[in-house]
Amino acid sequence: MVRRRTRAVGATLHLDHRPDVLERLLRLLRLTNVLEHLTVPVTGEETRDGHPRTERCDG
């Protein structure tokens, strides 16, 4: 619901200071090439670790 509302007004949602457990999960999903199946890239933006910023895909 939050993603739909932020997208509707043209905003981008990003979580700063993510807990270590979430960072480890994201690294695992990247390593196994699963993250790209769960997200779509948001153009021109990168996270603090240099990876493309992503958003969840509905589809």
LUMNU-251655 format. One record per atom (N, C-alpha, C, O): y, z, x. Coordinates in steps of 0.02 Angstrom, whole numbers, padded with zeros to 5 digits, always signed. Example, Ala and Ser with C-alpha at 12.3 -4.5 7.8 and 13.67 -1.06 7.14 Angstrom:
<pts>
-00284+00390+00660-00225+00390+00615-00165+00390+00660-00166+00423+00712-00112+00354+00642-00053+00357+00684+00002+00394+00645+00057+00402+00670
</pts>
This chain:
<pts>
-00059+00000+00041+00000+00000+00000+00063+00000+00044+00112-00035+00030+00062+00039+00098+00120+00042+00142+00133-00026+00173+00190-00048+00176+00080-00059+00196+00088-00125+00226+00117-00175+00177+00161-00215+00194+00094-00174+00115+00120-00220+00065+00194-00208+00052+00233-00255+00047+00213-00145+00048+00284-00129+00034+00329-00146+00093+00383-00173+00083+00307-00132+00154+00349-00149+00212+00354-00224+00220+00407-00250+00237+00299-00259+00209+00300-00332+00214+00346-00363+00161+00381-00411+00175+00346-00335+00101+00387-00361+00046+00462-00359+00063+00500-00401+00039+00482-00310+00103+00553-00305+00121+00567-00334+00191+00623-00328+00216+00515-00364+00222+00524-00395+00287+00523-00347+00345+00546-00364+00400+00496-00287+00335+00492-00237+00389+00424-00241+00423+00376-00267+00395+00421-00215+00484+00359-00210+00521+00343-00137+00533+00386-00099+00554+00282-00118+00520+00260-00049+00529+00223-00044+00596+00178-00083+00610+00243+00005+00636+00210+00016+00701+00202+00091+00711+00249+00129+00698+00144+00111+00734+00132+00183+00746+00144+00199+00820+00109+00174+00863+00195+00239+00833+00208+00264+00900+00170+00329+00911+00153+00364+00863+00156+00345+00972+00123+00408+00991+00057+00417+00954+00042+00470+00926+00017+00363+00956-00048+00366+00924-00093+00416+00960-00088+00422+01021-00136+00452+00924-00180+00500+00956-00230+00464+01003-00246+00405+00993-00254+00500+01053-00300+00470+01102-00362+00441+01069-00387+00389+01091-00387+00473+01017-00447+00447+00984-00434+00378+00954-00479+00335+00956-00375+00366+00927-00359+00300+00900-00351+00249+00956-00372+00192+00949-00320+00269+01012-00314+00224+01069-00382+00204+01096-00393+00146+01112-00429+00252+01100-00497+00236+01123-00531+00188+01075-00566+00142+01097-00522+00199+01011-00552+00154+00961-00524+00083+00968-00562+00035+00965-00459+00078+00976-00428+00012+00984-00453-00023+01047-00466-00083+01046-00460+00015+01102-00487-00015+01164-00558-00040+01153-00576-00095+01176-00599-00002+01118-00668-00021+01104-00669-00085+01060-00708-00130+01073-00627-00087+01009-00624-00145+00966-00601-00207+01004-00625-00262+00991-00554-00199+01051-00533-00255+01093-00589-00278+01140-00602-00337+01147-00622-00230+01172-00676-00245+01218-00733-00284+01185-00761-00330+01215-00748-00267+01124-00803-00298+01088-00781-00359+01047-00821-00388+01011-00717-00377+01054-00688-00434+01018-00693-00428+00942-00697-00478+00907-00693-00367+00917-00695-00355+00846-00625-00350+00817-00614-00368+00759-00577-00325+00856-00509-00314+00832-00479-00378+00802-00445-00375+00751-00491-00434+00835-00462-00497+00810-00488-00516+00741-00455-00554+00704-00546-00491+00722-00574-00505+00656-00545-00460+00602-00550-00474+00543-00514-00405+00623-00486-00357+00576-00410-00362+00570-00380-00332+00525-00379-00398+00615-00306-00402+00617-00283-00474+00626-00323-00518+00645-00220-00486+00614-00189-00550+00629-00127-00536+00672-00093-00486+00660-00113-00578+00721-00056-00564+00765+00011-00570+00728+00019-00611+00683+00057-00527+00746+00126-00531+00723+00165-00564+00780+00164-00539+00836+00198-00620+00766+00227-00660+00819+00281-00624+00857+00323-00589+00829+00280-00634+00924+00334-00612+00966+00340-00539+00982+00387-00519+01015+00294-00498+00960+00299-00427+00973+00238-00403+01011+00182-00427+00999+00249-00357+01057+00194-00327+01095+00197-00251+01089+00250-00222+01079+00139-00221+01095+00136-00148+01096+00157-00123+01164+00169-00163+01210+00162-00058+01171+00185-00029+01235+00136-00043+01291+00155-00039+01350+00073-00060+01276+00025-00076+01330+00018-00151+01342-00027-00173+01377+00064-00190+01313+00066-00262+01326+00023-00306+01282+00023-00367+01290-00014-00276+01236-00055-00316+01190-00012-00341+01132+00036-00308+01113-00030-00398+01103+00008-00422+01045+00004-00371+00988-00049-00343+00975+00060-00360+00956+00061-00314+00898+00024-00349+00842+00030-00410+00834-00014-00312+00804-00056-00341+00751-00045-00306+00685-00017-00252+00681-00067-00339+00633-00067-00308+00566-00133-00325+00534-00165-00375+00551-00153-00285+00487-00217-00294+00453-00215-00355+00409-00165-00369+00377-00271-00391+00407-00276-00451+00366-00310-00434+00300-00360-00398+00299-00284-00460+00245-00313-00447+00179-00374-00490+00164-00411-00477+00117-00383-00540+00204-00429-00584+00187-00488-00615+00191-00502-00661+00153
</pts>
